[in-house]
C-alpha cells in the first residue's frame, strides 16, 4: 500500500513536475498538490515540502545543489531554491537562494533578488 506522500508524488509527476528521484522526496499530508504547478517545476532529491499554504508556481527549481525543506512558503514563477530550510516566506518572480540558506518566517524575497550564505 502506498503512503499519502507517494500518492501526492505520483499526482505531481502526472501533471508534469519533474522529479528525478521520486523515492527520495517527502510531501506532507496537508499539502494541496493543486497549488503546485506542473509547468517546468523541478524537485530534486532529498526535498521535503510541508504546509497547507504551500504554493509553487511555474518554472521553479528546488534542491539543485542540496536538499530543500520548505514549510508554508509561497514560491513565485521561476524561483530557484538551491538548498536549505525555508519557512513561512514569500519568494517573488525569479528570486533565488543558494545552497545552505536558512530563511526565517516573514521574509519576502523581492523579484529577481538573490541570497547566498557567507563562505567560512
N, C-alpha and C positions, 0 to 999 in steps of 0.2 A: 504494500500500500504506500502511495506517495504522500509525502508531507505537504502541508499547505504551501510552504515555501517552494517546493518542487513544482506544484501546480501553477503558482504565480510565474515562475521562471518559464515554464512551457508556454504560458499565455503571452509573455513578453517576446519570446522567440517567434511565435506565430505572427505577431503583429510587426515584426521586423527589427526588433532590438538585437544588436549583435553582441553575443556573449560567448567569447572564445572557449571558455571553460565553465559551462553552466553548473557543474557539480561543486564548484568552489565558492559560489556566492550564496548569500543569505538575504531573504526578503521577509520582513516581519509580517505577521498575520493582519496587522492593522493597515498595511499599505494598500492603497487603491491603485491597481495596475492601469486603470483607465486614465490616471493622472501622469503616466509615463509614456512619452511619445515613442512611436515605433520608427520614426523618420530620422535615420542617421545616428541614433543613440548607441553608444558602445559602453559596455560594462565589463571591465577586465577582472581577472582572477582576484579572489580574496575580498571583494567588496561586500559590504553589509548595508542594507537600506531599511530604515525603520521610520515610523511616524505616520500618523493619519493624514497630516497635512503635506506630505511629500509631493513635490511636483518636479518633473524633469521634462524639459521641452526639447524640441528637435535639435539634432546635431551635437548634443552634449556627450562628453567623453569622461568616463570615471575610472580612475585607478590605473592609468597607463604606466606610471613609474613605480607604483606600490599600492597596496590595498587602501581603500577608502571606506570609512564608516560615516554614514550620513543619517542624521535623525531630524525629521521635521523641517527640511530645508525646501526652499523654492529655487529651482535651478532654471534660469532662462535659456534661450537658444544659444547654441554654440559655446557653451561654458566648458572649460576643462578643469577638473579637479584631479590632479595627478597623483595624489596620495596624502593621507592624513585623516583627521577627525573633524567633522563639521556638524554643528547642532544649532537648530533654530536660526539659520542665517538665510540671507537672500543673495543670490548671485545673478546680476543682470547680464544682458547680452554680451557675449564674447569675453567675459571676465575669466580669470584663471588663477589657480593656486598651485604652487609647486609641491613636490613630494615632502612629506613630513609636516605639513601645515596643521595647525590646530586653531580652528576658527570658533570663537565663542558666540554665545547666544546674542541675538540682536544686531549682529554685524550685517551691513549691506555693502556688498562689493559692487561699485558702480560699473557701468558699461565700459568694456574694453580695459578695465583695470586688472592688475595682477599682483600677486604676492608670492614671495619665496622665502622660506625660513633662512635665517642667517647661517652661514657656514662657520663651524667652530674650528 
